[in-house]
Amino acid sequence: MNRFDRPKDATIDPLLGNDTLTKLHTSEFSVWTALTDLERGIFFFRGYNNLNFQKFTLESFKNESSAVFIKVNLEEAL
C-alpha cells in the first residue's frame, strides 16, 4: 500500500531558483491515503503522521444523523 504514497521532500521546487543557501522550497507529498472496498462498505485511512491504517465501515455510521469529523495528522505524545 505504500507504493502510491509520495514522501515529503522526495522532489522539491526551489522558490528562489537554485540557491541552496536559503533552503526555501515547496514540496508535494501525500497528506493522507485512503483505500475503499465498496462491495463490503469498508474504508481504510492513514494520515501522513500515522504508521498504520484506521478501518471504518459504513455500518458503523448508519445511525449518525449529521456529518462525522475525525482529526488526523495529530502529533501524539511518545
FENCORHU-V697262 format. One line per field, one symbol per residue. phi: phi as a letter, one per 20 degrees, with the letter a starting at -180 (. if undefined). burial: + if it has 16 or more other C-alpha atoms within 10 Angstrom, else -. A space follows every 10 residues. Layout:
phi = ???
burial = ???
//
This chain:
phi = .ffdfdffmf ccdfecmefe felebdbebf fbcccccffd mdcdcbeged edeedccfgf dfefdbfddc fcmefefe
burial = -----+---- ---------- ----+----- --+------- --+-++++-- ---------- ---------- --------
//
